[in-house]
Amino acid sequence: MRRLLLASCAFVIAVYAQPSEPKAAYVDAASHSTLRLEIDGKQYLVDVAAGTVRPANSTIPGAELFAQRCAGCHGTDGRGIASVGTPNFTNPGLQSKLTDEQISSTIHNGKSGRMPAFGKELSNEQIAALSAYIRTFGTSSNSSPASSPNKSPSPEIASQTGIYQPGDDQLFTLPSGRPVDEHAVIVNFSHRFAYDSAVSGPARGAQLFGLDDVSLSSFGVRYGVTDKLSVDVWRSPSFIGRPIQLMAAYNILEERHEDPFNLAFRVSVEGQDNFRKNYTENLEVIVSRSLTSRAQIYFVPTASFNDRRLVQGSLVSNQIPDEPGITAFSLGTALSVDIRPTVALIAEVIPTVVGGTELGIHRPPFSFAIQKKLYRHAFTFGFTTSPGTTVSQRAGTNATFLNSPSADTPSGLFLGFDLTRRIY
């Protein structure tokens, strides 16, 4: 609506300013972020995202090429798009570390898995003009990552500043604490094949290591109210109590804003049987710090009030068990390491230090996963001993869920995967 309003305003102003009938068309049909106006033989470019109007003439080399070929991923203002992982060209620090040859080479050859190569589509003169235009972002703005708070650092910026960029809202079970852009909409899915071990028992290959079994499939949606505040709703299946979880998260400190570490706070309420009973309140603090641009460590202390033993639910509402409420405190710890620019290895462990005995937790749940980060989504595939994905349930294990004391040992590891996708 904002884009349409800005475009309409520019169009109306143009009509009343010129006697001839103006012509209008979108330059970038995919994102509809730049509108071209032709008025009395003169052309103008309307950036409907930034709310600016400028002449579309040859005095700005590469501007039209950038709008057509690059703006969809890099933003019309050159600041990058967080979910895509593109760099902020208005960052003087990044501009000072990029040579003209590097920029031209990247346009010509692309980046494997992240950016297409334009060497066969654009001439050397066009690539040179496009490179020169990218340079203008650094000279026309004094902004930095700290002055552009609604943009997350890209892999390119991370490699220059030592800041790690997680690819998902979750590592595997634990939260990454990553911020989202204002008004961003992100959907998350998780599947846990908890009923069959992936590493022990007969005929693992015949049963696809547990994938050929019933899955505990959960779904959630996250919305960025601002660049710091987000809200989330999450639903898990009937077989694990049919909980609905409502959450609000706030990012207090961020390394990309030159803070010493990342700090986020989350508060959530879970209610089983579609938020009808067995309510659990959770308070979380997510602390993370980049070890390098390719590794980050996480600590997630979590208090859960009226937590309940992780047991199997039922498709029938009155058969979902009413377990007594327990006050519990867990301390999740995780490590994420990029072994490739878009591939990470993840390890997690979630010990419960208060209330674990009452909840039947004999050993802390642990997980190992590999994550692929690409464009606006991430896919994480791994092994775990916890079937839960809500805040309170993730500290439970298969030992109570399957009523099998050995199901929380390494021989009880089962398969699971997460999928996240930004849709706006």
Secondary structure, 3 states (H helix, E strand, C coil): CHHHHHHHHHHHHHHHHCCCCCEEEECCCCCCCEEEEEECCEEEEEECCCCEEEECCCCCCCHHHHHHHHHHHHCCCCCCCCCCCCCCCCCHHHHHHCCHHHHHHHHHHCECCCECCCCCCCCHHHHHHHHHHHHHHHHHCCCCHHHCCCCCCCHHHHHHHCCCCCCCCECCCCECCCCCCCCCEEEEEEEECCCCCCCCCCCCCCCHHHCCCCCEEEEEEEEECCCCEEEEEEECCHHHCCCEEEEEEEEEECHHHCCCCEEEEEEEEEEHHHHCEEEEEEEEEEEEEEEECCEEEEEEEEEEEEECCCCCCCCCHHHCCCCCCEEEEEEEEEEEEEEECCEEEEEEECCEEECCCCCCCCCCCEEEEEEEEECCEEEEEEEECCCCCCCCHHHCCHHHHCCCHHHHCHHHCEEEEEEEEECC
